[in-house]
């Protein structure tokens, strides 16, 4: 791990989600290796972190629902569906690329 206490990752948004994140599609982040309880940070932690620290838009319900990634948003971890990786429990690794793609359209 980078310096033992942070992990460099890339988070990308597409399908309209980028508008919730300052219209930026790609974010290079450095996240802590462990959460407040000393556990490895995972996608579930990352989603909360994105909502609290990265998202500037107030419409968080377009990204999360009941604390989880909203249905209709595909999550890819290094180009693989997160369902193959354990979904929210997947522990982040250095240089992971996490892509959130909205498949929801319309108003």
C-alpha positions in Angstrom: 0.0 0.0 0.0 1.0 3.6 -0.6 2.7 4.8 2.5 0.8 2.2 4.5 -2.2 4.3 5.3 -3.8 5.5 2.0 -4.8 3.7 -1.2 -4.8 5.5 -4.6 -7.9 4.7 -6.6 -9.7 6.1 -9.6 -13.5 6.6 -9.5 -15.4 7.3 -12.7 -19.0 8.3 -13.3 -21.0 8.1 -16.6 -24.6 7.8 -17.8 -25.4 11.2 -16.3 -24.0 10.5 -12.8 -21.1 12.8 -13.5 -23.5 15.8 -13.1 -23.7 15.0 -9.4 -20.0 15.1 -9.1 -19.2 18.6 -10.5 -19.5 17.4 -14.0 -16.2 15.5 -13.6 -16.2 12.1 -15.1 -12.9 10.9 -13.5 -11.7 11.4 -9.9 -8.3 10.4 -8.7 -8.7 9.8 -5.0 -6.5 8.8 -2.1 -8.6 7.0 0.5 -7.6 5.6 3.9 -6.6 2.0 3.9 -8.7 1.3 7.0 -12.1 2.7 8.2 -12.8 4.0 11.7 -13.2 0.5 13.1 -9.8 -0.6 11.7 -11.3 -2.7 8.8 -10.1 -2.5 5.2 -12.1 0.1 3.4 -14.6 -1.3 0.9 -17.0 -0.2 -1.8 -19.7 0.4 0.8 -17.4 2.8 2.7 -16.4 4.4 -0.7 -20.1 5.1 -1.6 -20.6 7.0 1.7 -17.4 8.8 1.3 -18.3 9.9 -2.2 -21.7 11.2 -1.0 -20.1 13.1 2.0 -16.8 14.4 0.6 -16.9 14.4 -3.2 -20.5 15.0 -4.3 -21.4 18.7 -4.5 -24.9 18.1 -5.7 -27.7 17.9 -3.1 -29.6 15.2 -5.0 -27.9 12.2 -3.2 -31.0 10.1 -3.8 -30.0 9.9 -7.5 -26.9 7.9 -6.4 -27.8 6.2 -3.2 -31.1 4.7 -1.8 -31.3 3.6 1.8 -27.5 3.8 2.1 -26.8 1.6 -0.9 -26.0 2.3 -4.5 -29.3 2.9 -6.2 -30.9 0.2 -8.4 -30.2 0.9 -12.0 -26.6 1.9 -11.4 -24.0 -0.5 -12.6 -20.8 -0.7 -10.6 -17.7 -2.0 -12.3 -14.5 -2.8 -10.4 -11.5 -2.9 -12.8 -14.0 -3.6 -15.7 -15.7 -6.5 -13.9 -19.3 -6.4 -12.5 -19.1 -5.8 -8.8 -21.5 -8.7 -8.3 -18.5 -10.9 -9.2 -16.4 -9.2 -6.6 -18.7 -9.3 -3.5 -20.5 -6.0 -4.2 -20.3 -3.4 -1.4 -18.0 -5.7 0.7 -15.2 -5.7 -1.9 -12.1 -4.3 -0.2 -10.4 -1.6 -2.2 -7.0 -2.3 -3.6 -4.3 0.2 -4.8 -4.9 1.5 -8.3 -8.5 0.1 -8.5 -10.7 1.7 -11.1 -14.3 1.9 -9.9 -16.9 2.9 -12.5 -20.5 3.9 -11.7 -22.8 3.9 -14.7 -26.4 5.0 -14.6 -28.7 3.0 -16.8 -31.7 5.2 -15.7 -32.9 7.7 -18.3 -35.7 10.1 -18.5 -37.4 12.5 -16.2 
